[in-house]
Amino acid sequence: MWGSIISEWLSLIFRWLHVVAAIAWIGSSFYFIHLDLSLKPRQGLPDGVMGEAWQVHGGGFYHMVKYLIAPAQMPSEVTWFKWEAYTTWLSGFALMIVVYYLNADLFLIDKSILDLTPLQAGLFSFGSLALAWLLYEAACRSGLARHELPFAIGGYVFLVALTYAFTHVLSGRGAFNQIGAIIGTIMVANVFALIIPNQKKIVAALLAGETPDPKLGKAGKERSVHNNYLTLPVVVLMISNHYPLLFATRYNWVIVAIVLALGPVIRHFFNERHKGRPSPWWVWGIAAAGMIAIALLSAAGPRDAKGEAKAASAPDTPTFAQVEEIVLSRCSMCHAAEPVWDGIITAPKGVLLDSPEHVRRNARLIARNAAWSSAMPPGNITEITPEERAVLAAWAPNRD
């Protein structure tokens, strides 16, 4: 019991810290992207200043200027923006350990996809996380990133390929979390491994009375642009575990591919507005089409136990007795007033499925999580069959 309680509290603490840090990081990132794009060159600015912007907030006016490389002298005080990013990653990785690695059999593994041990799944997750970042870093340092459009297309194909692979190794929930963790790691590593070190080199040059290398700032700006376009997809992926029709349906990897495309497109709209250019309203047409496509794909239902895209047969009008037998044998050991599953002391999310009344009351949740998707049982740990899911799907719309 105490192990479950401690795990739950650690999950809450790390999730709270992760969300707070992410808000601070994304908020400051969006602000500086807006500021950078809105700067305007004017007469009479100090040497080395690329532009200025006037802003109003909190009852006061702010006059912002940006030096293209650095000011002639080092200011007495400088505010660094880095701990927001570091805290986001550290809390996120701690949360990943508590939720996904220590509960791998529930959230990281789906034995109907691939029969892994918790150790194998954890090593695969961590190894792919490190390898993906190393490949990205190597591509950037090789000079490929200077060719923006080919690099963006290549990066997109790379992430989609990883997603397809993950959905055929891990559970759907685990796969979505893994691709989100990879993108988040790339973003934080950009801050830790290049942006901040380059800024420190610029500061060191100023203190030594030398002229900083302009390539340092340019390289940092390049990585900031990458982070800017990756932010919206990673936010969707990190909240996707609340939406089983996204991560636990037949075409989940295609849904990720659409999200990875829509995020940068939507950011392009705001970036153009920040630059003072005409708003590209066509972006919202593409976004709407993408969301409609996601909705249609999410209705395709789950893969069967072998991962094949085909529907299992079910009786036209299943009886409630059939439904109750499935729910009691596959779900009620956890979703009960007194769960009998090891490590679970209260019904997940307070959903009870241990009586006919409770089954009928939660028909929509049952269908969403166990019939229209394969989110439940987590990792298919109770080995529900495609035929049983089909019975639930046929009963839910016309439940008696």
Disulfide bonds with the S-S distance in Angstrom:
none
